[in-house]
Amino acid sequence: ILPDGRTIELPSEEWFDENDTTESEWLEHLGNTAALLIEDTSSSGQPVVVRDNSGWLDAQIAKIAADDDGVRLGGAAAAFRVTPHHRGETTVVHADGDPRRILPVLRAVPDADGPLIVMGMPGPAAARGATPDTAHPVLVYAEMLHAPDDRTLEAAEAFRRRALGAYA
């Protein structure tokens, strides 16, 4: 049930893997893991924290997803690939197994306030997105509805109209 009273019916295929967490446990975890991107190109040899490098990050996730069916972009970043309305500052990426496995590939380290949210893949259907590198549209839309800002909520509505089709 959406905040405005509408309901969305999930796809008939199994959404949550029976070996993974339950739906409520997974939703409680939503947004709990964040990371900072690091760049090791400073002249001193020390890592440099990068807080706004979404273009590079999106490209890296797309490359990983091309070779790994268990990695997908989520949230507003995924919606932006389908409906270029508003990308937002945060990037959500889903990975099956231990989602932290992608942190080294993305040159990221754990940080509670970082712009990268790394989450598990709730089940095999979640990897079936509107594009080959994005999570399922229902998952992307649900993540956008948790955003604290009006621009992301507006983008969620634009995404819903364009990408949810039979689910809207």
N, C-alpha and C positions, 0 to 999 in steps of 0.2 A: 504494500500500500504506500503510495506516494504522499508527500505532505499535502497536496491539493485534493486528496481523496481518491484519485484514480488508482487502479491496480495494474500491475504488469504481471503477466503470466510467464514464468520461466520456460525455457525450451523443454521439450519432452525428454530429451536425453538427460542422463544422469549429470547433475550440475556439480555436486560435491562428491569427491571420491570417498567411498566408504572407509578407506584406510586412513584418511586425513581427519582433520578436526571437523566438528559439527559446524553447521552454518552459524549458529550463535557464537561459538568460540572463534570462528574465523572473523566475524564482524567485530568482535571485541578487539581483535588484533589490528583492525584497520588503522593504519597510520602510526603504528607503534615503532616502526623501525625506520630510521632516517640515516643518511650518510652525507658527508661532505666530499665533494670531488677534490682530488689533489692533483697537482701538476708539478712534476719534478724537473722543471726547466730553469729554475732560478740560477743565477750565476754563482751563488754560494753553495749550491748543491743541496740546499734545504727544500723540503716540500713546501709548495705554495698553495694555500687554500683558495679554491675557486667556488664562489657561491652562485654565479650566473653564467652558465655555459650550456644552456639548454640545447642549442643547435648541435654542438658537438656530442652531447649526451644522447640526443635522439638518433643521430647517425650511428653511434656505437651500438645502441640497443637494436636498431634495425639490422646492423651487420650480424650481431649475435643471434637474433631471431631468425635470420635467413638460414643459419646452420643448426639451430637448436629450437625444436618445436615446443620446448618447455619454457621459453622466455618470451614475454609479451609486454608491450607498453600499455599502461592503464591510465585512468583518470583523464584530466583535461588535456594532457599531452597526447593521449591516444585520440581523443575527440578532435583535436586540432588537425590531425592528419586526415580526417574525414570531412570535417566542417571547420575551415580556418576562421573561426570567430574570435576565440581568446584561448591562448595556450596556458597562461598562468605561470607562476614561479616554481611550482612544485612538479616534480616528475615522479610518477608511480611506475614501477616495473614489477611484474610478476614473474616468478621463476619456480618451477617445480622442484621437488626434492628440498634441499637446504637452500633457500633463496640467497643466503650470504655468499654462495659460491660465485656469484657474478661480481661481487665487490672488487676483487683484484683486477678483473678484466676491465671494469669501468674506472679503475684507479680511484677507488673511493674507500673511505674509512668511516666507521660508525660515529655518528654525532646526532644527538637528540634534536638539534635545531637545523640540521642540514636540509637542502632542497630535494634530496633524492629519497624516496620512500620505496623500500625493497620489501616485497611481500611474497608469501607463498602463492602458488597457483591453486585455487580452491577445487579444481577438478579438471578432467580432460576437456569438457565443453568450454571452459573459460578461455582456452587457447584459440577458439574459433572466432576471430575478430572480423571486422569490416575490411581490414587490410591484413596482409600476411604477418605484420609485426605488431598488431594490436590485439588486446584482449576482447572478449565477447562484448558486444554493444550494451547488453543489459548490465554487465559488471562495470563497464566504463561509466555509464549513466549513473548508476548507484553511487560510485565513488565521487562523481561530480556533485551529487546532491548533498554530500557531507562537507562541501567547501564553505568556508566562513564568509566569502565575499560575493557580492551581487553579480559581478562580471562573470564569474564561473557559473553561477546559477543561470544567467542568461545564456551562456554558451551551452549549458546542459539542455536547455529547452530547444535551442537550435539543433543540437545533436540529436535529441529525441525525435524531432520532426523529420530529420533526414535519414537517420540510421536505424531507428528501431522498427520501422515498418510494422510488421504484424504484431510486435510486442507492445506498441503504443496504444 
